[in-house]
Amino acid sequence: MIKFFKNFKKDEDGAVTVDWVVLTAAVVGLGVAGVTTVKSGVGTLASTISSGVGGTSLGVE
């Protein structure tokens, strides 16, 4: 039983998994923060473009 606990203490396989989970969560968090930051600006720009294009015609009848 003591040998089992010593081997368990030395085992580091789980630590790599925790690192990957933390890194993935950080990347996802940064992505969400980026989208949240530019969301309102993109909406405003789309409205401006829509109103500008809406008043024009192609001249083809």
C-alpha positions in Angstrom: 0.0 0.0 0.0 2.9 2.4 0.8 4.4 1.6 -2.7 1.0 2.6 -4.3 1.0 6.0 -2.6 4.6 6.7 -3.5 3.9 5.9 -7.1 0.7 8.0 -7.0 2.7 10.9 -5.6 5.3 10.7 -8.4 2.8 10.4 -11.2 2.5 13.6 -13.2 0.3 12.6 -16.1 -2.7 14.4 -14.8 -0.8 17.7 -14.5 -0.5 17.9 -18.3 -4.2 17.6 -18.6 -4.8 20.4 -16.1 -2.4 22.6 -18.0 -4.3 22.0 -21.3 -7.6 22.7 -19.7 -6.4 26.0 -18.2 -4.8 27.0 -21.5 -8.0 26.1 -23.5 -10.2 28.1 -21.0 -7.9 31.1 -21.4 -8.1 31.0 -25.2 -11.9 30.7 -25.1 -12.1 33.5 -22.6 -10.0 35.8 -24.7 -12.1 34.9 -27.8 -15.3 35.8 -25.9 -13.8 39.0 -24.6 -12.7 40.0 -28.2 -16.2 39.3 -29.6 -17.8 41.3 -26.8 -15.5 44.2 -27.4 -16.1 44.6 -31.1 -19.8 43.5 -31.2 -21.3 47.0 -30.8 -18.9 48.6 -33.2 -19.6 46.0 -35.9 -23.3 46.5 -35.5 -23.0 50.3 -35.8 -20.8 49.9 -38.9 -23.3 47.5 -40.5 -26.1 49.9 -39.9 -24.1 52.8 -41.5 -23.2 50.7 -44.5 -26.8 49.5 -44.9 -28.2 53.0 -44.8 -25.6 54.2 -47.3 -26.2 51.4 -49.7 -30.0 51.5 -49.3 -30.2 54.9 -51.0 -28.3 54.0 -54.1 -29.4 52.4 -57.3 -27.5 50.4 -59.9 -29.0 52.3 -62.8 -30.2 49.1 -64.4 -33.9 48.9 -65.2 
